[in-house]
Amino acid sequence: MFPKNTIQIFLIISYLHNLVKVLDSKTIHYSLTVSYLSVALDGVTKRMLVFNNLSPPGPTLQASKGDELLVKVTNRIDPDETTTIHWHGIEQFYSPFQDAIRIASSCISLEPTGTMRITRDITDGLWGVLIVDNTPAEVHRYDGEFVLTLKDWYHLPSQQLSNWYEDLQISRGGLPFPGGKTYRFRVLNSATVTLFALMIDGHKLEVIETDGVDTVRVAGVDRATISTGARTSFLVKMDGELDQYWIRIWGDLQPFKLTYPNINPYPEILRDDPWSYAILRYKDGSGVAAVSEGVNSNAVQGRPDHHQGRIRSAFTTTRDQTTPPYPTTTIEPNPTILNHRDCLPYGGVTAPTHVNQTIRIFIPSVDAPGNKIKPGFNNITFSTAPLDKPALLKVMSGEVLPASLNPIKINGFGENYVVEMIFSDYGDTGHPLHLHGHTFWVMGYGGENEGPFSERKHRHLLKTGVRRETMAVLLSSWTVIRFRADNPGVWLLHCHMNFHFEVSMGMVLIEGHDKIGALRIPKDMKNLCRAAGIDLDPTPTTPKTPLKEWTECKKKTPKPRPIKFPFLGNIPQIALTGEILPYIAFEKLSHKHGPIMNLKLGTIDMVVLTSLDDMNELLSRDETSDRFGLEMIKERNGTEELRYGIVICNGLPWKTVRRFSIQNLRQFGFGKKKTMEGVMLEEAKELISRTKEKAQQNGGILTVDMFFSLSIINALWAMVTGTRFSHDNPRLLHALKLNSDLFKATTFVGDISMAFPIFRKILPWITNKAFLYRISQEIKLFAKDIHDEHKQRKDYAQNPESFVDIFLAKIDEEKKLAVEERIFTEDQFHFVISELFQAGSETVNGTLCYALLFMILNPLVQKKVREEINTVVGFDRDVSLTDRPRMLYTQAVLHEVLRFGVIVPLYPPRAFTKDVEYKGLFFKKGTPIFPNYYSCTVSKSLWGDPEVFRPERFVSSDGKTLINTQKQAPFGMGKRFCMGETLATPALFMYFTMLLKDLEFSLVPGEPKPRITPQPSISATPYPFKMVVNARL
């Protein structure tokens, strides 16, 4: 009898001496009933889940290659409690529904041979063994076989195992063997957490199979490790001189973290004793000569690299316990340890040498005591909670999987499409990783504490190796695997230490996305889903003729649309609008061709949106969150992948850098009214002083161009760098001039290279390529100077004084990662700082210029704003952000400025990340989306008289509330909403009201009125204009 609160590691031994070889293919039926049963495997009673009312393990199922196995599973657990049967080791080729679905009956098609496990909740006892026999083509010959199931045992139910207790004791099972013969040991690790190592005193182990893959013989092994979820077969020749020997099982206690109080709160109970034992006992001493030398002449690899057919199965087991006296054998003092790299597949088949897609996974420290939330792969905590139906069904119906599933799409499909996965562990545990639906090649792995995978250090070490379904990445080390993406489905990848998987460590791979929908859904699956309220039977339809398919395809093309001319596409129609600004041309074309247009500019097909409703709907979707990779942007990044900056960046780098920037800018006042107000007020006063001075130098006339940029960028720069520029700083003035030139020279669709990107390569002199490159490099040098200045302060990481300091510390932190895994780099810093500088100075400056332009063109509006300032603020104090809610008319004026003088008339282009159907229109993955926001600002249906500057449209008839602001989106929509809005909106209010409080602005007498037509650039800023400036008395 063991103490009440203990965990035991023990052996369950099945003796399979006289196996019946099933030579003919047939359908074999089994029935499994799942129920609770109170058992006491080690003397402590526990309520367990069992198969067929038997103590675990469940019945061993046997089949031969080519058989079909039909298993009826009946749920007799407590009411409303469900269960899932996963057939570990069955790849479920083209049958992903049977991988781990909650079903009442399951018909599986067995492909590989070897040893598999049937698992549901192995912690609570529900596991069994499935053997697929390869006779008569079994590769290695032997006289008989045994199954050793290794298991850690817990006295508490799995749901209560947040506190772990362990007392490792001896469980002595006995195995009778006729001497002189050679037997196959099928060893399966069904543990919840523990990795095991197997040793048999006085006998050598010879590996012949790993996870169902027949291997070359690896002989002379004394000690072999078997990871959680893994299976390995050994040949053992019964040639000892004694009648019994210890079978020693060492359990790796390292995952239990004996020193971590959050995992082991009872160190006085948990004993560090990792050994368990069984006995190998000979039946007689004489023995018969072995017949297992060499390889079967009919040998066929049981699990080939390419799928070739199906398998099927059935058999029973017995258990034999032993009693004293026990063996007197001793452990091998210098054991030969199995090197898994030596377990090459039988038949000489090697791993694919090419790679089509690389997926990098970093594994954080899961068990660190400070973790309030357990991190998973790539720091995403895996959870199925958001699912309303199985993930596979969601993919079949075209739905997007929730981010909590950590989904990754395999971009290609077929036996020649090879995926490489690189795992880098940063914790102190190591993890057995199991990939469903595949048997992969292990290309290489590192030793403990070797560090993450590095292309420079480790790429040349990769070579064809063992094939497995479960392979461990050791603590603070790396593992690289490859597999053929030829099995459509949504396949789970997870840590096979159950506690880790349950709290965070899982993800799914979406493979053969286009083929998943064509899979035949089994009847039992349909029945189960129908009971859950999900009807999978499609409405019967008549077969489609080729003509009907062609007609439907044509209907899916976005219409109405202009006719496309050869080579030029729709350039002629755009030219005929007479507009040089593309967004105005798009608006005119939409009057004839509708709010959603499929246009083609040269070689580029695009979708142009001109309706606010369509933009709100489409741009808020996950499948439109990516930026489109314009050629000039790729040149800026120096790579085809958009991974730098915040504005023009995609995927994980974009999400990570944006989140990091928002969180850390807030530390230094970004978005905090009190902090921002102080900086802006100081800059506004300086700006007023400079405005007066400049105007006085020119007879009271001020030329407005980049005049406000310096003050605006200083407000932001105080938070970004912790410093302010002097207003005559030549480096800053030069950077501002470069920035203005960059915006004026850049347009998303106005350059010929937008329509014909090839021109940027073969005829760069007729494009703006060289000019943009030069300016971008100079602005990058500006960012580099900031980087170098802050690096000179040695304690920037320990005592950060600005966003820049925190960013530099993050760069240092990630230098321990492999180069290709880093997100925060010096290049990333340069792009982020450049974008903050560019967007922060240009857009707010342009809006403020428009505000003053409209004030001199509409003097009555200027007068009303000043009257409101006098009423709310008065003459004796400065304007405050707390005044803003009471200054409705001023707010309305700024809203009208943002509408009438739209700074970003054409949002930066997005791209569809998948095929999308919207309003009966079909858009292909990768198609660029150009949201023409200008159309929303001049829409008669939205504004009535959009051509008139009329702030009153934003004020209710009683003058008490703002209205119609929902019709505006000057800072973008969806996940790409401009993070600078929290600074831009209060900055506009503070600068505008402070200027109008102290100064009056008017037209220059005798000169033409300034034009309100914007300059052709990404930001539609006004042309430079002059105005008279007078100080208020």
SULPE-V192248 format. One record per helix or strand. SS is the DSSP state (2 for helix, 1 for strand). FROM is the first residue (numbers start at 1). TO is the last residue. Records with the same first field share a line. If there is no record, write none. Layout:
BEGIN
SS = FROM-TO  FROM-TO
END
This chain:
BEGIN
1 = 7-16  27-39  46-51  61-64  68-75  86-88  105-108  110-110  114-119  127-133  140-140  144-154  173-177  182-189  196-200  205-210  213-221  223-226  231-237  244-251  275-282  295-295  311-311  313-313  318-318  321-321  337-337  345-345  357-363  377-377  407-409  418-425  431-435  440-445  467-468  470-473  478-484  489-495  506-511  565-565  569-569  596-601  604-609  626-627  701-704  910-911  916-918  921-923  928-931  955-955  962-962  999-1002  1014-1014  1022-1022  1025-1031
2 = 96-98  122-124  158-160  254-256  340-342  391-396  403-405  455-461  498-503  513-516  523-531  546-555  571-576  582-593  612-618  622-624  631-637  651-666  673-697  709-720  730-745  752-755  759-762  764-766  769-791  803-814  819-821  826-857  859-872  881-886  888-900  933-937  940-943  951-954  965-967  974-976  981-998
END
